[in-house]
């Protein structure tokens, strides 16, 4: 895992050490910024249309003019992939509301954004996808607009720290007795009767691009997906639990708090979802994820 040496800052590809951003940037002062994380596999962007479209929605919701159309965004991403020789990993993108001479909450009428992207080399079809991860439950204290992908991430940073302290890899956020989503992924359960459930879209959760892709693919296979909130007890009773995100693709959850999920091993539905997704992104499943075929 490593961040590539060539990054993109405000129109220029430059060395990471030379990419400097003002401490007066509204991203730093107010978390006034949007971000996206797109998976790259075999040197190709995965689900890019979804990411660029969600970026447009987030920017509009936080009054930052979108500096590029989809084609220009794709070009910057592709150049960054090429310049860093990125084959498997992520492209991180952040657009903040920019830096100004005074620290004014409202800021100028029209913002001049700061645009920053980097390439991150890391395995996406990883050991965790094979072995599974452990999760804890945490009160969801995040703000009310979780449907837009802003850098308001303090509560998620604390959630990951709490998970690590408890010997887990992630946290399932709970609000009003129901799971909203994981700290940086959407959550899914497979019930004893084989029903596949993931929370319905609203301002309570981020509309995951990977979630949308997986729903479309499963429905295409004739499978029924129930989009509704579920409780921690339903998750405890589930045969299988997994998460979806660009960063970890499909992660089987094998333990919730101190209880094993199902058999304590990734289950057949999760493996099927992994298989379908890996095939869709062009992975040689037999070679890189033979464990998903079993
Ligand atoms: N939910 C939250 C809170 C996230 O931070 C993320 C990804 O970072 C997701 C869900 C998954 O979204 P995507 O599949 O677009 O990566």
Boltz pocket constraint, residues with backbone or C-beta under 6 A from the ligand:
constraints:
  - pocket:
      binder: B
      contacts: [[A, 37], [A, 146], [A, 181], [A, 182], [A, 183], [A, 184], [A, 185], [A, 186], [A, 205], [A, 206], [A, 207], [A, 208], [A, 209], [A, 210], [A, 211], [A, 244], [A, 245], [A, 246], [A, 247]]
      max_distance: 6.0
